[in-house]
C-alpha cells in the first residue's frame, strides 16, 4: 500500500538520513520522502538489498563512518531497532535489543558530534512501552507527561530516548516518537488477524487490557507534522520532546478483536488463556496481557488530523 500522496514534509527539499529504512515503517517513509522530492540516504546492514528495494533511487550506506563528515544532512529519522516480540528476553536478547536501539542511536549522535555541518533535526523512534504497563481494568489515560516504570521495556525506551537527546548538545532539535501498535499490511497486524480470519478470534487473557494503535499512514503523516512543527519554531533548538503516535480511539483487546471480527465478517467467541503466553514469553507476555491506554495528547493539541481515527475505518482500508 502506498502512503497517502498528499504528505508534505517541507517546503525546502532536504537531504534525509533514514535508519531502519528497509523496515515496515521505514519503507513507507522513504517512499513518501522521495515522492515529496527529498534526497534519501539509508543506513542499512544490507546495502545491495536496500538498493534493489528502492530501485537505485536511494543512497545506501552500511555504517555511519561511510558518511563524510563534511556532507550536509538536514534531517535524520532514526527508526532502527530489533524486533521486540518473539524471542524470550534473556540477558543475551536484552543486550541485542539495547545494541539495535541505544548503541546505534549513540553512533548516529557520535557522527553528529563530529560532523562539520550539523543536521537541523533528529526524529528518533521510541515506543509507548516507555510507560510500562497498566493492569487490566486500569482506565487511566497516559499522555506524554506520564512517567516510566522500573521494568525492562520502559528502561529500554528511556535509555533509547536519552541517547537521542544527547544530539541537542550539538545544536540539533531532537524529537522522540513513541509509537503504539502500528497497523498496516506488514508488521504485527496480519498475524493478529489470522485467528479472526480463521473464525477463532476472541479475547486474549482477560480481554480488558488496553490496546493503543495507529494506522501506518497516520504514522507517516505524523512524522511529517512533527518535522514541520519542529523546523517552523525558533531557530534555537528547544529541549528534546516526545510525542505519542497513537490513534484517538483506544480499545481493550476484546474490543479490538470484536471490531476486527465485524469488519471481516467473522465470529469472535474463542477465548485464549494468558498462561501459555506467560509460559512461552516470560516477562514479555506483559506487553500482550496488560497493555497501555495511551493518548495522542500532543498531536491533538497541535491540530494534527488523523486520517484513521477509529479502528473500523483503519481495518477497512487494509483489507
C-alpha positions in Angstrom: 0.0 0.0 0.0 1.4 3.4 -0.9 1.5 6.3 1.5 -1.1 8.9 1.0 0.3 11.1 -1.8 -0.6 14.4 0.0 2.1 14.0 2.7 4.3 17.1 2.6 7.4 17.2 4.9 8.9 20.5 4.0 8.8 23.4 1.5 12.6 23.1 1.2 13.9 19.9 -0.4 16.2 18.3 2.1 18.8 15.5 2.4 17.4 13.0 4.9 19.3 10.1 6.6 16.9 7.2 7.5 18.0 4.4 9.7 15.8 1.3 9.6 14.9 2.3 6.0 14.0 -1.3 5.0 11.7 -2.0 7.8 7.9 -1.8 7.8 7.6 1.9 8.6 11.0 2.8 7.0 10.0 1.6 3.6 6.8 3.7 3.5 8.7 6.7 4.9 11.4 6.6 2.3 8.7 6.3 -0.5 6.9 9.3 0.9 10.1 11.3 1.2 11.1 10.5 -2.4 7.6 11.5 -3.6 8.0 14.8 -1.8 11.2 15.5 -3.7 13.8 14.9 -0.9 17.1 13.1 -1.3 17.4 10.0 1.0 20.4 8.2 2.5 19.6 4.9 4.0 21.7 3.3 6.8 21.3 -0.4 6.4 23.2 -3.7 7.0 22.3 -5.0 3.5 23.1 -2.2 1.1 22.6 -4.3 -2.0 19.1 -5.4 -0.9 18.1 -1.9 0.0 19.4 -0.5 -3.3 17.2 -3.0 -5.1 14.2 -2.3 -2.9 14.3 1.4 -3.7 15.2 0.8 -7.4 18.5 2.7 -7.1 16.8 6.0 -6.0 18.3 5.9 -2.5 22.0 6.1 -1.5 22.7 3.2 0.8 25.5 3.0 3.5 26.3 0.2 5.8 27.8 2.3 8.6 27.9 5.9 9.8 31.6 6.1 9.1 30.7 5.8 5.4 29.1 9.2 5.6 31.7 12.0 5.1 31.9 14.5 8.0 31.6 17.4 5.6 28.4 16.1 4.0 25.2 18.1 4.7 22.5 16.0 6.2 19.5 18.2 7.1 17.2 15.7 8.9 17.8 12.3 10.4 14.9 9.9 11.0 16.1 7.1 13.3 13.8 4.1 13.0 16.3 1.2 13.5 15.6 -1.4 16.2 15.4 -5.2 16.5 12.0 -6.9 16.8 10.7 -6.8 20.4 8.2 -9.6 20.4 9.3 -13.2 19.8 12.4 -14.4 21.5 12.4 -14.5 25.3 14.2 -11.6 27.0 17.2 -13.5 28.1 20.3 -11.5 29.1 21.7 -12.0 25.6 18.5 -10.9 23.9 18.3 -7.8 26.1 21.8 -6.9 25.1 21.0 -7.3 21.4 17.8 -5.1 21.7 19.8 -2.4 23.5 22.5 -2.6 20.8 20.0 -2.3 18.0 18.5 0.8 19.6 20.7 2.5 22.1 24.1 1.7 20.6 23.0 2.5 17.1 21.5 5.8 18.2 24.7 6.7 20.1 26.6 6.0 16.8 24.3 8.4 15.0 24.9 11.1 17.7 28.6 10.5 17.6 28.6 11.2 13.8 26.6 14.4 14.5 29.2 15.5 17.1 32.0 15.1 14.6 30.1 16.4 11.5 31.3 19.8 10.3 27.7 20.8 9.4 25.1 19.7 11.9 21.6 18.4 11.0 18.7 20.7 11.8 16.5 17.9 13.3 16.7 14.3 14.7 13.4 12.5 14.7 14.1 9.3 16.8 11.8 6.4 17.3 10.7 5.1 20.7 7.6 3.2 21.8 4.7 3.5 24.2 6.5 0.8 26.2 8.2 3.8 27.8 5.2 4.0 30.1 5.4 0.4 31.3 2.2 -1.5 31.7 -1.3 -1.0 33.1 -3.2 -3.7 34.9 -6.5 -4.8 33.2 -9.2 -2.5 34.4 -6.9 0.4 35.0 -8.6 3.0 32.8 -6.2 5.9 33.3 -5.1 7.7 30.1 -1.4 8.1 29.6 -0.2 11.3 27.9 3.4 12.4 27.2 3.8 13.5 30.8 3.2 10.0 32.3 6.4 8.6 33.9 8.2 5.4 33.0 8.2 2.3 35.2 11.0 0.1 36.6 10.8 -2.7 34.0 12.9 -3.7 31.0 10.7 -2.3 28.2 10.3 1.0 30.0 14.1 1.2 30.7 14.9 0.3 27.1 12.7 3.2 25.7 14.0 5.7 28.3 17.7 4.8 27.5 16.9 5.0 23.8 15.4 8.5 24.1 18.3 9.6 26.3 20.7 8.5 23.7 18.9 10.6 21.0 18.5 13.6 23.4 22.3 13.9 23.5 22.2 15.3 20.0 20.7 18.5 21.4 24.1 19.3 22.9 25.3 19.8 19.3 22.6 22.3 18.4 20.2 19.7 16.9 16.5 19.8 17.5 15.5 16.3 18.9 12.0 14.8 18.8 11.2 11.3 20.1 8.3 9.4 18.6 6.6 6.9 20.9 4.8 4.5 18.6 1.9 2.4 19.6 0.9 -0.7 17.7 1.3 0.3 14.0 -1.3 -1.2 11.7 -0.5 -2.0 8.1 -0.3 -4.8 5.7 3.1 -5.6 7.2 4.1 -5.6 10.8 2.1 -7.3 13.6 -1.4 -6.9 12.2 -1.5 -9.8 9.7 -0.7 -12.3 12.5 -3.1 -10.6 14.9 -5.9 -11.0 12.3 -5.1 -14.6 11.4 -7.1 -16.3 14.2 -10.1 -14.0 13.4 -9.9 -14.8 9.7 -9.9 -18.5 10.7 -13.0 -18.0 12.8 -11.0 -18.4 16.1 -11.0 -14.8 17.3 -11.8 -13.8 20.8 -10.4 -12.2 23.9 -6.7 -12.8 25.0 -6.4 -13.3 28.7 -8.9 -11.1 30.5 -9.5 -9.0 27.3 -9.7 -5.9 29.4 -6.1 -4.8 28.7 -5.9 -1.6 26.7 -4.5 -1.6 23.2 -3.2 1.6 21.7 -2.8 1.5 18.0 -2.2 3.8 14.9 -2.6 3.4 11.2 0.8 3.4 9.3 -0.5 6.3 7.1 -1.0 8.4 10.2 2.5 7.5 11.3 4.0 8.9 8.1 1.7 12.0 8.2 2.6 12.4 11.9 6.3 12.3 11.2 5.8 15.0 8.6 3.7 17.0 11.1 6.4 16.8 13.8 9.1 17.7 11.2 7.3 20.8 10.1 6.4 21.8 13.6 9.9 21.5 14.8 11.5 23.4 12.0 8.9 26.2 12.0 9.8 27.1 15.5 12.5 29.4 16.8 15.9 28.7 15.1 17.3 27.9 18.6 16.6 24.2 19.4 14.4 23.5 22.4 14.9 20.6 24.8 14.1 17.2 23.4 10.4 16.5 23.3 8.3 13.3 23.0 5.1 12.7 21.1 2.7 9.7 21.4 1.9 8.2 18.0 -1.4 6.6 18.8 -4.9 7.0 17.4 -7.5 9.0 19.4 -9.6 5.8 19.9 -8.2 3.3 22.4 -9.8 -0.1 22.7 -9.5 -3.0 25.0 -8.0 -6.2 23.5 -11.5 -7.7 23.5 -12.9 -4.6 21.8 -10.2 -4.7 19.2 -11.0 -8.4 18.4 -14.7 -7.7 18.2 -14.2 -4.7 15.9 -11.9 -6.7 13.6 -14.4 -9.6 13.5 -17.2 -7.2 12.5 -15.0 -5.7 9.7 -14.0 -9.1 8.4 -17.5 -10.6 8.9 -16.2 -13.4 11.1 -17.2 -14.8 14.5 -15.5 -13.7 17.7 -16.1 -16.1 20.6 -12.9 -18.2 21.2 -11.0 -17.0 24.4 -7.3 -17.6 24.6 -5.9 -18.0 28.2 -3.0 -15.9 29.2 -0.9 -18.6 31.0 0.5 -20.3 27.8 1.9 -16.9 26.7 3.4 -16.3 30.1 5.0 -19.7 30.0 6.4 -19.1 26.5 7.4 -15.5 26.7 8.0 -14.7 30.3 8.1 -11.0 31.2 7.5 -10.2 27.5 3.9 -11.5 27.8 3.0 -8.4 29.9 3.0 -6.4 26.7 0.2 -8.5 25.4 -1.8 -9.3 28.6 -1.6 -5.9 30.4 -1.1 -3.1 27.8 -1.4 0.7 28.0 -4.1 3.3 27.3 -2.0 6.0 25.6 -3.5 9.2 24.2 -2.0 11.4 21.4 -2.3 14.5 23.5 0.5 16.5 21.8 -0.6 15.7 18.2 -4.2 16.6 19.0 -3.2 19.8 20.8 -1.2 20.8 17.7 -4.2 20.3 15.4 -3.0 17.1 13.7 -5.9 15.5 11.8 -5.9 11.7 11.8 -6.9 10.1 8.6 -7.9 6.9 10.5 -9.1 8.0 14.0 -11.2 4.8 14.6 -10.2 1.1 14.3 -13.1 0.1 12.0 -12.0 2.6 9.3 -8.4 1.7 9.7 -9.0 -2.0 9.2 -11.3 -1.5 6.2 -8.5 0.4 4.5 -6.2 -2.6 5.0 -8.5 -5.4 3.8 
